Amino acid sequence: MDIRINFNQSEILEKPFLCYEFSNRSCQKFVHTLETRILFYILLSASSIITIIGNLLVIITVVHFRQLHTPTNYLILSLAVADLLVGGVVMPPSMLRSIETCWYLGDLFCKIHSSLDVTLCTASILNLCIISLDRYYAICHPFQYHSKMTSLATLVMIIICWTVSAVLGFGMIFMELNILGVEDFYYENIKCDGGCTLFQSKTIAIVYSLICFYIPALVILCVYLKILHEAQRQVQAIQSVNSELKKEGKANKTLAIIIGVFLTLWVPFFLCNLIDPFIGYSVPPLLFDLFYWIGYYNSTCNPIVYAFFYSWFRHAFRVILSKAIFQTNSSRTVLL
């Protein structure tokens, strides 16, 4: 009798945890200790809050101060909006999924969340690509810059950027293009109750990774190499406007750092995303989740880079945080 009880107890202990105990199609659940869950909730919540506050400061800065109403800063504004939404809309549900290791918010919201995830991360990347092209014209074709990079042209590029991102994100998820051709495999081996992962076939993984990351990253790198070469040539050739070149060079250095941070943080995810379908979807879910969050932190880092490297952003932040922004004509403040 004692032996039987011990055997049954061992069976209970070895039985895997499930997201939905009474579902035959439930995903397995990894249960963290209470202390670990509390720590993760604090850290990831702080990340979300910092992302929201930092990008909100950038948005208020560009919108409020008239001195900053330039095509380049409109692109930075668009980038900050995408990053703000990543922090406010994408990160919180992802936090619940990562810590609880299950999705309890329903299939419809899973599709909406996945669509917003793809849309906003793609918009952030494409905005960085457009910013690099803006800097290219400013440095390499300065006499054509103001005629080409008008406010209207910038607005059109921003609209195209967001439209492409939304069509890709919502179209791929809601039309189920991501499982096209492998539907049977997906529903038999991947789909389960309590799961919310962006599964992709081999073809879609290649197309998605190329459009959202590899092609924009290649364009950005080529453009910045050209900018770097041209900037060095100008510094050597034009000594009389050296101070102005230093300001422009510092701006380009800041944007280059933003690009470098972006590449460093997103490469792990997109590398795994491209490889995973070709190795039988064997990348551990926890590792994939970790790379997701590393990519999200790009949205956290961008406003921090602005604050550290742009003196006029630092000045604007001080005005905002000191509440001087509420004074009359504060929008006309001259930022150093």
C-alpha positions, 0 to 999 in steps of 0.5 A: 500500500505504501509503495503504491502511494509513493508511485502515484505521488511521483507520477503527480510530481512528474506530470507537466504543468498545463496552461489549461488543465482541462483542455486536451490541446493545452500548451505546457507551462513552465512555472517560475517560483514566486520570487522569480516572477515578482522580480521579472514583473518589476524589471519588465514593468520598469523597462516598459515605463522607461520606454514610455517616458523616454519616448514621450519626452522626445515626442513632446520636445519635437512637437512643442519647440518650434526650433525643432520643426524640421524634416529630420526631427519629424522623422525622429518624432515618427520613430519615437511614436513607434517606440512609445507604442512598443513600450505601451502596447506591445511590452505589457502583454508580452510581459504577461506571456513571458512570465506566466509562459502562457497566453490567457488573453484569447486568440483574437487579442493574440492576433492583434498583439502579434500584428501590432508587434510586427507593425511597430517593430517594422515601423521603427526599423523603416523609420531608422532607414529613412533617417539614414537617407535624410542624413545622406542628402544632408551631408552628401547633397547639401545644396539639394537637401532643402528642395528634396527633403521638404516637410511634405516629402517627409510626411509622404515617407512617414505615411509610406513607412507606417502603411507598409508596416501595418499591411505587413503586420496585420496582413500576415497575421489575419490572412494567416500568410505566415502559415501558408503551405504548412497549415497541417503541420502548424495545427497538428504540432504547434497550435495549442491552447494558451500559446501565442507565438509568431510561427512562420513557414520557411518562405515567410521567414525569409521574406519577413526577415528580408523586408523587416530587417536585412534589406533595411539594415544593408541600406542603412550600413551602405548609406552611413559608410557613404556619409562617413566617407563624405563627411571626412572629405568635407572636414579636410576640404572646408576648414572655414566652417569647421564649427558647423561641420562639428555640429553636423558630424556630432548629429551624424555620430549620434544617429550612427550610434542609434543604428549601431544599437539597433543592429546589435539588439535586433540581430539575435532575434532575426538570425534565429527567426531566419534559421528556426524553420530550417532546423525543424523549429528547434530554437527553445521558446525561452531563448526566442522570448529572450531575443524578443525582449532584447529587440524591444529594448531598442525602443528603450535605448533610442531616447536615452541616446538622444538625451546623452548626445544631443545638447538641444534635447538635453536642454529641452528635457530640462525645460520640460522636467522643470515645468518651464514648458508651461510658461508663455512663449516657451515654444520659442525657447532657443535650444543650444 
